[in-house]
Amino acid sequence: MRALTVRPKSAGTIRVEDVPDPVGDGEVVVHGLAVGVCGTDQEIVRGDYGWSPPGRDRLVLGHESLGRVESAPPDSSFSPGDLVVGVVRRPDPVPCGACARGEWDMCRNGEYVERGIKQVDGYASETWTVPEEFLVAVDPGLGLLGVLTEPTSVVAKAWEQVDRVGGRAWFEPERVLVTGAGPIGLLAAMIGVQRGLDVHVLDRVTDGVKPEIVRDLGATYHHGSVADVAAQARPDVVIEATGAGRLVLDAMDGTGSYGIVCLTGVSPTGHTLRLDAGGLNRELVLENDAVVGSVNANLRHYRAAADALAAADRSWLRRLVTTVLPLDRATSAFDEPPQDDVKVVIALDEEITA
């Protein structure tokens, strides 16, 4: 079968090649339909990140998966033809207390593995296998859009974190500011709208696809500073999805009293910013503010994501997928994208459609 592979920590090694069919005794066999491309994939292809499986030098890429069940064990809850998504992270073998309780997204010792990222082949292959407990069914009507499940699971977890932090006292948020109109930001905004909140989205572009997508969602688009938007909207919640250092700091300073900032963007290192640490501390303490980081997702979040996508407007979701490339051209998915690109998807089966 064909797969998209790379040699981790080695730039310029990405290629489409023939690899052996997967072997997974007692696992569900899945025909790969599509994979999404995100910043983590870009980092692996640049040679910045990633680990190949033990004893091998190459890794099959792809953690934003979509496939159709080919076969399943006799006692499985899945059947041939089911549209499915595979979970990315696997519990560590020890396991730590969190992993032992199904909360592997919160692994305490870092010994987890991740498909397409860390020590386990990903989903960018024409066939893959997976244990049933790491598989989630998605609405068959979503078609290609089911590939958005993994990024949606990330923001489903972020919203859950906001709820849990808010639950320390009375909590009825009305307004949310999402910083960043990439896939994570737009999907976070979608869930905010589904929750009935007044949603504001901040990004640096002034026109094009992103502002239109935000407005058609029923949210308000901004391209000014965080301080200006926060002064206008006075958000109860901020979902930070850029990882840009200045925006992260400004977001912490921009909420109303008892505000919650959830950080989902991963910042690059090596950029120094001047910070009034005392002023920030004073703001957080005197306003009862909270800042929480959130990454990855467990099975509960994947199921919440599948529900959110099933309830979303399909025509709106389709606009998030701005580029679809066949597997033969998959390496070009890692070229410099147009400024208004939102989500790049690699179609492993060219018959898959939205």
N, C-alpha and C positions, 0 to 999 in steps of 0.2 A: 504494500500500500504506500501511498505518498503522504508525506508529512513535511511540515515547516520546521526546520531544526536550526540550532545555533550552537556554537561552542562558547559557553559562558566565560566571561572575563576576557573575551577575544573579539574585538571589533572587526567587522567586515566578514564574518563567518556565516551569516544567515544564508540558507538555501532551501529549496524544495528538493527532496530526495526520496528514494525508495527506502523504506525501513521494514523490518519484520512485523507481521501482524501481531497485535498484543495478545498476551496469554493471561487470562484471569479466571482461574478455576472457581466456579460458583458465583461469578460476577455477571452483571448485566452487560450484554454486548450492544454497543450503540454505533449506529451509522452517523458519522460526523456530518453536520450540515453547515455550520458556520462558527467562526470565532471573532470576537471583537478585539480591537487593538487599543491599548491604553498606554499611559505613561510608563508603567512598570515594564511592559514589553519593549518600549523604546529604550529604556535604560539597559535592559539585558542585551539588546542588539548592539548598543553602543559599547558594550563591554564593561559597563559599570557595576553589574549586578548579576546574580543568578548562580545556581549550582546544578551541575549535571547529576544524573543518578549514579550511585556508587559503582565504580569499576568502568565507567564510560566517560567519554570526553564531550559528547553532544547531548543536547536536551531538546525534546520536542516542545515547542512554544505553545502558548495559548491557554489562558485561564478563564476567559469570558466565553463560555461554551454554549453550544446548542446542538442537539442531535435527536435522532429518532431510534427508538429501541428496535433492535433486530431480533434479539432473543433474550429470554430471562429464565432463571431457575424455576422449576415447577411451582414452588411455594411463594413466588415473588408477587408483590402487589403491582408490578409493572407488566405490561403486555406489549407484544410487537406492535409497532406503529405509534406508541406514545411519544409525544414531544417532550423532551427532557433536557435538563441542565445538570451538569456535574458540579459538586462543591469543590472549592479550591483547596482549602486547608484541611490537613489531617491531624488528628491528635498525636502528641508525642508518645513514644513507646513506654514511658515510665509508668503511667502518665502522671502529670501534675494534677492537683486537685481540680482545676478548671477543666482540663481536657477529660478527666474521668467523669465529669458531669455534663458532657456535651457542649461545653463552652470553650471549644478549642480556639476560637477567635481571641480569647483572653489568656492564652497559654502563659504560664508563669516562668517556665525555664527555657523557652526558645528552642526546644527540640522538635517542634512541629515540622512537617514537610508541606510543600504546596505544589500542586500540579502546574507545570509549565513555568515554575519559578525556582523552587528549591527541592532538588533531589528526586523529583518524580516527574515523568513525562507529562506534558500538557495535553490539550484537547485539539490541537491543530493538525489532526490526522484524519484520514478517511474512515478509520474505525478506531474506537476506544472502548475500554471496559472499565467498569466501576462497581464497587460493592454497593448494594442497594441502599445502605444507610447513608450514602453520600450522593444520592440522586434525588432530584426534585422534578415533579411533573409540572408543565406549564400549559396554559390554555392553548389548545391546538389551533384556535383561530388567530393566534398571534403570528404564526409563521416565522419569518425571519426576525421579527421583533422580539421573539423569545430570547435572542442573544443579549438583550439588555437586562436580563435577570440578575447577572452577577453585579454589575455596577449599581443596580437598584437595591440589591441586598446590602450594599455598603451604606447607602443612605437610609434604608429601613432600620439598620442597626443604629445609625446616628440619631434618628428620631426617637428610637427606643431609649438611647442614652439620655437624650433631652428629657423625656418623660420621667425617667428614673431619678434624675437630678432634681427636676421640678417637683417630684413627689415628696421632697423633704418638707414641704409646706403647701399651703393653698397654691394652686397653679392652673390658671386659665389663660394661656397666651392668646393674643389677638394678632400680633404682627410678627413676621419673620423676615429677616434680611439674609439672602443667600449671596455670598461673594464668589463670583465666578460663574460663567455661563457655558462651561464645558458640560460633558455628559453627566458628571456627578452633580454639579450645581443645578442643571435643568431637571434632573430626576428628583433632587431634593425639593426643588420648587414645586414639582408636580405633586409630590406627597403633601406638601404644605397646602396646596390648593384643595386636594382631596380632603384634608382635615378642616377645611372651611376657614383657613387663616387668610389675612391680608398679606400677600407675598410680594416682596420687593427683591429684585435681582440686580446686582451690580457687576458690570464687566467693562473692559476698557474700549471695546469697539463702539462706534457711534451709529453704525447702520449695518444693513445686511441681514443675514439669516438669523443670527442670535436675538437681536431685539424683536424681530417679528415673531419668533417662536415663543418668546416670553410673553409678549402682548396677547398672542392667540391662546395662551394658556389661561389668560385672565389675571396675570400678574403685572406688576409695574417694573419697567426697565429703567435702569440708571447707568450713567457712565461718568459720574463725577467722583468725588472722593468719598471714602467711607464716612468721614466726619460730616460731610454735607448731607449724605443720605440718612445717616443715623439721626442727625438733628431734625430732619424732616419726618422720618418714619418712626423714630424712637422705638426700635424693635424690642420685643420681649425675648426673642431668640435670634441668634446669628448662627447660620451654618456656613463655615468658612471652607471653601473648596478650591482655593488657589495655591496655598502654601507660600504665597508671597509674603516675605517677612514683615514689610511695612503694613500690609493689609491685615495680617494676623494681629499685630499690636493695636492697630486702630480699631479693629473689631472688638477687642477686649474692652476698649474704652467707649464703645458706641451703644451699649444696650441701656435700656431703662433700668430702674431699680429692680433688684432680684432677677437680673438678666442672666441668660445662659448662652455661652458661646461653645459650640461644638466644632472642633478642628478636624477636618477630614483630609485636607491637602498636606502633602509631605514637602517640607521646605528643603531646598538645597543648602548645603553647609558652605561656610567660607565667606558669607556676606555679613559685614558688621554694620549694625545700626545703633544710633544713639538712642538711649532709652532712659526716661525718668522712672526708674524702678520704684522709687518711693511714692511718686504720684500714682503709678499703676496699682501698687499695693493698697494705697489709701482708697482708691476707687473700688477695688474688688471687695475690700473689707467693709467699708461704710455702706456700700450698696447691696451687700449680700450677694454679690455676683459669683458666678461659677464658670470655670473654663475646663472643658474635658476633651481629651483626644479620643478618636474612634477610628479603628481600622479593621478591615476584613469582616467576616460574618460567619455565623453558624447556621445550622439547619433551620432554626426558627426564623431567622432573618431572610433566608432564601424563600421560604414559604410566604412570608409577608410580602416580599418583592413580587412573587408570582401573582399574588392577589391584587397588588397595586397596579401591575401592568394589565391584568385582565380587566380592571375597572377603568382603565385609561382610554382616552379617545385614540383609536388606531391611526387615524390620519395625522394627528399631532405627533404621536410617537414615531411614525415613519419619517418625519422631517428631521428627527435627531440622527438618523442614519444617512449621512450625507455622501458617503463613498462606499461602494461595494465592489470588491475586486475578486476575480477567480483565483483559485489556488496557484495556477500557473504564473500569476503576476503578484503573488503575495509579498515578495520582497520589496516591491515598490510601495507597499503600505507604510514603509519606514522612511520614505523620502520626506522632505520638508513639506508639510501639508499647507493648503491654502489657509489664509487667515480665518475665513468663515467656515472652515470644516468643523464639524462637531464630532461625529463618531465614524470611524473607519471600520468596516467589517470585511472579513475574508470569507467568501462563500466556498466551502469545501465541496458542496454539491451545487452545481449551477442551476439546478431545478428549484431550489428553495426561493420562495418569494414572500413578500410581506402580505 
